[in-house]
Each structure stands twice: as structure tokens, then as C-alpha cells.
Amino acid sequence: MRVIRGRFDGADLQDVETVFEAAPSKDTAVHYGGRMTFLPDNTLLVAVGDGFDYREDAQNRANHYGTIVRVSEAGKVPADNPYVDDPAALPEVWSYGHRNAQSIIYDAGTDTVFQTEHGPRGGDELNILEPAKNYGWPAITYGIDYSGLRISPYTSHEGMEQPLEYWDPSFGPSGMTVYRGRAFPTWDGDIFMTSLVFNHVVRVEMDGRVSGSQQILFDEIGERLRDIRTGPDEALYILSEGTGAGDGRVWRVRATNR
């Protein structure tokens, strides 16, 4: 998995350079990660998947599998990264013990990094991310293997973080946004996540960093939903995949009284 940067001149991408490349390279075709978000200091958080066949390495900070890494816009390692002076870890590692992160966002309203993560069969997660934390995979999990076999007998362990929320059965969380706006005042501060499995949006009521009840929305779209964003017009924008034949769409959800 590689992160590049470039300058779009209106037609082509110019001055392309590599900002980050996960190590070591892997030969599996899934669980790459790749979701990103900028922090207020302009450093970049990048989610790196566990590579599926390399899940045990998510507990090994000497590689990038199953980690969130933090680099500068130019790809340099920030001096205050948590493992920058640890010879047993790669200096880009910011947190670890992740499986297959599908979204990562920074919410200025709570100064919080939120992340969604696919579990195996069950065990999808919504996490609050913090540096130097171990999020447990695969030593602890609320899911089981696709074969039906148990991955771990543990759902908790000392020194490992618990998810803010988890789901069983899996609903395949993908894109995520924290709604900030006046168009939907009762939604302000709540988290919205798209589902790749059940083709709907999950709303998680939030009181700051504390989660509450949940609501299913927009299942009438009837398509796999890949991403969701809050627009500058305070509407919600939802990306659907269509039938997979290039007919995906962007849906705009706005308040009818505005």
C-alpha cells in the first residue's frame, strides 16, 4: 500500500511523489486499508490493513500490518510519534492491533479521531483512536473466522482497547462522517456510517465522545453504500456503488424546510 501526492492541473496529476509505502510488501489482494485523515498539525494518519493472511503481525510494531501510521505531508516521521525512539518498532506506527480499517476521520468538535473497522464474521468496530494504543486484533475480537472457527477466546485483555461500539452480525461499515451543521439540528455531533452489507446508513447518537442509541436510515436506496460526507451546504452526501457496472451515484440528503 502506497500513498502518493501530486498537483492536479485541471487535466492531469503533476509532480507525483511517494509520501508513504507500507512495509513489508505483501502478496495478498485484500485488507490494504488506505483511508486517511489530516490532524490539526497537518500530519497525516493512514490506515494500513493486516493483509488478511498476516493477521498475527497486527501485534508486531516492527511492520506496518494492522497499524495506523502518522507522517508529515512530505512523508517524514514526526518527532513526537510514540515509537520514534523504540528500536523494536517502525517509527511511523501511531497505533496498532487493527484488522481492516474502512474509515478514519478527525472531528474538530471533540478533538477526536474516530475509526471504523471490519471484523471477520461479526466484530465490526467503531473506535476512538489515540497514539500508542493497542486495539487488540487478533488477540481479542468479538468476531469469529469465516470458517466458523474461533479466532481468539478473548474479547478483552489488559493493555488492549475496547471499541466504542461493536456489531454482530457484521454490517460492513465503510465511510463515516460526524455531522456538524444546523440543517439537521438533532443530528449535530452524531456519527453516520455507510453499510456495505445491509445497504443502509447507521446513525450513532453521540454526546461528545460517548455513544448512545442507533438508527437505521436511507435503506430505500437499495444499493451498497461506500461513503458518506457532510457537505459545506450542511447536507449529507452518500456514495452508492450501483450494480458494479459503472452506475454508482452520489445521493444528496437535505432538509426539506430549508
NORWO-V80247 format. One record per residue. N is the residue number from 0. RES is the residue in one letter. OMEGA is omega in whole degrees, -180 to 180 (* if undefined). D_CENTER is the distance of its C-alpha to the mean C-alpha in Angstrom with 2 decimals. Layout:
N_RES_OMEGA_D_CENTER + N_RES_OMEGA_D_CENTER
//
This chain:
0_M_-175_15.18 + 1_R_173_16.46 + 2_V_177_15.59 + 3_I_173_18.63 + 4_R_179_20.02 + 5_G_180_23.03 + 6_R_-180_25.15 + 7_F_-177_25.54 + 8_D_-178_29.23 + 9_G_180_29.13 + 10_A_-176_29.70 + 11_D_176_28.24 + 12_L_-177_25.80 + 13_Q_174_27.97 + 14_D_-177_27.86 + 15_V_177_24.92 + 16_E_179_23.92 + 17_T_177_21.37 + 18_V_-179_19.21 + 19_F_174_17.49 + 20_E_-178_18.03 + 21_A_-179_16.60 + 22_A_-6_19.52 + 23_P_175_21.14 + 24_S_-177_20.86 + 25_K_-175_20.37 + 26_D_177_22.23 + 27_T_-172_19.83 + 28_A_-175_18.50 + 29_V_177_15.14 + 30_H_176_11.96 + 31_Y_-171_11.71 + 32_G_176_8.05 + 33_G_177_8.72 + 34_R_-172_6.05 + 35_M_170_7.86 + 36_T_176_9.27 + 37_F_173_12.84 + 38_L_-178_14.35 + 39_P_179_17.82 + 40_D_179_19.61 + 41_N_169_18.30 + 42_T_-173_16.57 + 43_L_171_13.40 + 44_L_-179_10.29 + 45_V_178_9.08 + 46_A_178_6.85 + 47_V_-179_9.68 + 48_G_-177_10.09 + 49_D_178_13.15 + 50_G_178_15.29 + 51_F_-178_16.23 + 52_D_-175_19.77 + 53_Y_-171_18.96 + 54_R_-180_17.10 + 55_E_-179_19.68 + 56_D_176_18.79 + 57_A_175_15.51 + 58_Q_-177_18.10 + 59_N_-176_19.84 + 60_R_179_19.01 + 61_A_171_21.52 + 62_N_-177_19.11 + 63_H_-179_15.59 + 64_Y_175_14.56 + 65_G_-178_11.72 + 66_T_161_11.16 + 67_I_180_9.50 + 68_V_179_12.41 + 69_R_179_14.08 + 70_V_175_16.78 + 71_S_178_19.03 + 72_E_180_19.29 + 73_A_179_21.97 + 74_G_179_20.12 + 75_K_178_22.09 + 76_V_177_21.10 + 77_P_-176_21.34 + 78_A_-179_24.22 + 79_D_172_22.47 + 80_N_-170_19.66 + 81_P_-176_20.08 + 82_Y_-174_21.41 + 83_V_180_23.27 + 84_D_-178_26.57 + 85_D_-178_25.70 + 86_P_-180_27.47 + 87_A_-177_25.61 + 88_A_171_22.16 + 89_L_-171_20.79 + 90_P_179_20.81 + 91_E_-173_17.46 + 92_V_-179_15.65 + 93_W_171_14.12 + 94_S_-175_12.71 + 95_Y_-176_12.97 + 96_G_180_13.31 + 97_H_179_9.93 + 98_R_-174_10.30 + 99_N_-177_7.99 + 100_A_-178_4.23 + 101_Q_176_3.91 + 102_S_175_2.31 + 103_I_-177_3.57 + 104_I_173_7.16 + 105_Y_178_10.52 + 106_D_-178_13.05 + 107_A_-178_16.55 + 108_G_179_18.27 + 109_T_-176_17.24 + 110_D_-172_16.36 + 111_T_170_13.10 + 112_V_176_9.58 + 113_F_-178_7.36 + 114_Q_170_4.07 + 115_T_-175_4.22 + 116_E_175_5.80 + 117_H_167_8.84 + 118_G_174_12.04 + 119_P_174_15.20 + 120_R_-169_17.77 + 121_G_175_16.58 + 122_G_171_14.37 + 123_D_-173_11.08 + 124_E_163_9.51 + 125_L_-174_8.48 + 126_N_163_8.72 + 127_I_-175_10.35 + 128_L_175_9.97 + 129_E_-177_13.35 + 130_P_175_15.10 + 131_A_178_17.07 + 132_K_177_15.55 + 133_N_-176_15.43 + 134_Y_159_13.00 + 135_G_-174_15.54 + 136_W_-5_14.61 + 137_P_-177_17.06 + 138_A_174_19.67 + 139_I_179_18.51 + 140_T_174_16.83 + 141_Y_179_17.58 + 142_G_175_17.67 + 143_I_180_20.36 + 144_D_179_20.76 + 145_Y_178_21.25 + 146_S_-175_24.89 + 147_G_179_25.20 + 148_L_179_25.77 + 149_R_177_24.37 + 150_I_179_21.84 + 151_S_176_22.62 + 152_P_-171_25.08 + 153_Y_170_23.03 + 154_T_176_20.44 + 155_S_179_20.98 + 156_H_179_22.48 + 157_E_178_23.72 + 158_G_179_21.52 + 159_M_-174_18.25 + 160_E_172_15.83 + 161_Q_176_15.63 + 162_P_173_12.72 + 163_L_174_13.36 + 164_E_170_13.61 + 165_Y_-175_13.71 + 166_W_173_15.10 + 167_D_13_17.94 + 168_P_178_18.53 + 169_S_172_15.12 + 170_F_175_14.26 + 171_G_-180_11.48 + 172_P_-180_8.71 + 173_S_-179_7.36 + 174_G_-177_7.51 + 175_M_172_7.84 + 176_T_166_10.57 + 177_V_-177_12.82 + 178_Y_174_16.22 + 179_R_-179_18.78 + 180_G_-179_22.15 + 181_R_-179_25.60 + 182_A_176_25.70 + 183_F_-171_24.22 + 184_P_-180_25.34 + 185_T_179_24.56 + 186_W_-174_20.86 + 187_D_-180_20.56 + 188_G_-179_17.78 + 189_D_179_16.30 + 190_I_176_12.73 + 191_F_-178_12.56 + 192_M_176_10.30 + 193_T_-179_11.63 + 194_S_175_12.91 + 195_L_-176_13.69 + 196_V_-173_16.31 + 197_F_172_18.25 + 198_N_176_17.96 + 199_H_175_17.50 + 200_V_176_15.45 + 201_V_174_14.86 + 202_R_175_15.87 + 203_V_178_15.48 + 204_E_-177_18.31 + 205_M_170_17.68 + 206_D_-172_20.41 + 207_G_179_18.89 + 208_R_-178_16.49 + 209_V_-178_18.16 + 210_S_179_17.02 + 211_G_-176_19.80 + 212_S_-177_20.74 + 213_Q_-179_18.80 + 214_Q_176_20.03 + 215_I_-177_19.72 + 216_L_167_20.18 + 217_F_177_21.11 + 218_D_177_21.75 + 219_E_176_24.80 + 220_I_173_22.85 + 221_G_179_23.03 + 222_E_173_20.60 + 223_R_-177_17.19 + 224_L_-172_14.79 + 225_R_-173_12.08 + 226_D_178_11.00 + 227_I_-180_12.35 + 228_R_169_13.47 + 229_T_-178_16.21 + 230_G_178_19.09 + 231_P_176_21.73 + 232_D_179_24.10 + 233_E_172_22.07 + 234_A_172_21.57 + 235_L_178_18.42 + 236_Y_-175_17.66 + 237_I_178_16.29 + 238_L_176_15.98 + 239_S_-176_17.62 + 240_E_-177_18.39 + 241_G_-180_22.06 + 242_T_-176_24.01 + 243_G_-178_22.44 + 244_A_179_25.57 + 245_G_-178_24.32 + 246_D_174_24.76 + 247_G_-176_21.29 + 248_R_170_21.58 + 249_V_-179_20.15 + 250_W_178_21.20 + 251_R_178_22.17 + 252_V_-179_22.51 + 253_R_178_24.96 + 254_A_-176_27.29 + 255_T_-178_30.69 + 256_N_-179_32.70 + 257_R_*_31.70
//
